[in-house]
Amino acid sequence: MLIDVDPLSPVPIYQQIRERVIEAIASGRLVRGQSLHSVRALAKAFGINVATVAKAYDGLRQDGLIATTSKSGSVVVRDPTSGPPDPAFVADWSARARTLLAEAVARGLPSSEAAEICGRLAASFTTPAAAGSTSEETP
């Protein structure tokens, strides 16, 4: 798994890790059954506190995207091939997307351009880059 974090970003590092893992799942770079780096290994690779990585992984577990066991560590349990999402997730996600789009329009981005950008971004996740691949890269 290859992810980047920016320590100078205003976005907290745990959130950056969570977002990069979600993007890797959506693009097919991480697939169901694939192991993630251990919390300690990822913390060491980035030179950050173990609790920061644990917080990112906890969020991914709460989202139902990964599971952690003492035997196999953290593993991806949901990917785009896992079937349709829970209706409650869709409702929550739609509300968050609405607010994000509203922010773009409120700042002067025409709604048609916002919709075009959303379409391009969504399309970038529709063709898994490594479907079926289980190789792991280092950060």
C-alpha positions in Angstrom: 0.0 0.0 0.0 1.5 3.3 -1.1 0.1 6.4 0.6 1.3 9.9 1.1 0.7 12.3 4.0 1.6 15.9 4.2 2.7 16.9 7.7 2.3 20.6 6.8 -1.3 20.2 5.7 -4.1 21.6 7.8 -5.8 18.2 7.5 -4.9 16.1 10.5 -2.5 13.2 9.6 -5.0 10.5 10.8 -7.6 11.9 8.5 -5.1 12.0 5.6 -4.3 8.3 6.2 -8.0 7.4 6.4 -8.7 9.3 3.1 -5.8 7.7 1.2 -6.9 4.2 2.3 -10.5 4.9 1.2 -9.2 6.2 -2.2 -7.0 3.1 -2.6 -10.0 0.9 -1.9 -12.2 2.9 -4.3 -9.6 2.7 -7.1 -8.9 -1.0 -6.7 -5.4 -0.5 -5.4 -6.6 -2.2 -2.1 -9.0 -5.1 -2.5 -11.1 -7.2 -0.1 -8.8 -9.5 1.8 -5.7 -7.5 1.4 -3.7 -6.7 4.5 -2.8 -3.2 5.6 0.5 -2.3 7.2 0.5 -2.7 11.0 -0.2 0.4 13.0 3.3 0.3 14.3 4.9 -0.2 10.9 3.0 2.7 9.3 3.7 5.0 12.3 7.4 4.1 12.0 7.4 4.7 8.2 5.9 8.2 8.6 7.7 9.0 11.8 4.4 9.7 13.6 2.8 8.6 16.8 1.2 5.1 16.9 -2.0 6.6 18.2 -2.3 8.7 15.1 -2.4 5.6 12.8 -4.6 3.8 15.3 -7.1 6.6 15.1 -7.2 6.4 11.3 -7.6 2.6 11.4 -10.4 2.9 14.1 -12.3 5.3 11.7 -11.9 2.8 8.9 -13.2 0.0 11.1 -16.2 2.1 12.2 -16.9 2.7 8.5 -16.9 -1.0 7.9 -14.1 -0.9 5.4 -11.5 -2.8 7.4 -11.4 -5.3 10.2 -8.7 -6.1 12.6 -7.9 -9.4 14.3 -5.0 -10.4 16.5 -4.1 -13.1 14.0 -4.2 -11.3 10.6 -3.9 -7.6 11.6 -5.9 -5.1 9.7 -7.5 -6.3 6.5 -9.8 -4.7 3.9 -13.3 -6.2 4.2 -15.2 -4.0 1.7 -14.5 -2.8 -1.8 -16.5 -1.7 -4.8 -17.3 -5.4 -5.6 -18.8 -6.0 -2.2 -22.3 -5.1 -3.3 -24.6 -2.1 -2.8 -24.1 0.2 0.1 -26.4 0.4 3.1 -29.2 2.9 2.5 -28.3 4.8 5.7 -24.8 5.3 4.4 -26.2 6.7 1.1 -28.5 9.1 3.0 -25.6 10.3 5.2 -23.2 10.6 2.2 -25.7 12.5 0.2 -26.2 15.0 2.9 -22.4 15.5 3.2 -22.0 15.8 -0.6 -24.8 18.4 -0.7 -23.0 20.5 1.8 -19.7 20.2 -0.1 -21.3 21.1 -3.4 -23.1 24.0 -1.7 -19.8 25.3 -0.4 -18.3 25.2 -4.0 -21.3 27.1 -5.4 -21.3 29.6 -2.5 -17.6 30.4 -3.3 -18.5 31.1 -6.9 -18.0 27.8 -8.7 -20.9 27.4 -11.2 -23.0 24.4 -10.3 -22.5 22.9 -13.8 -18.7 23.0 -13.3 -19.1 21.5 -9.8 -21.2 18.7 -11.3 -18.6 18.1 -14.1 -15.8 17.9 -11.5 -17.8 15.4 -9.4 -18.4 13.3 -12.5 -14.7 13.2 -13.4 -13.7 12.3 -9.9 -16.3 9.6 -9.6 -15.3 8.2 -13.0 -11.7 7.9 -11.8 -12.8 5.3 -9.3 -14.9 3.2 -11.6 -12.1 1.2 -13.2 -10.2 -0.6 -10.4 -6.5 -0.3 -11.2 -5.4 -3.5 -9.7 -8.5 -5.7 -9.3 -7.6 -9.0 -7.8 -4.1 -7.8 -6.9 -2.9 -8.6 -3.3 0.7 -7.3 -3.5 1.6 -4.8 -0.8 3.9 -1.9 -1.4 5.8 0.0 1.3 4.7 3.6 2.2 
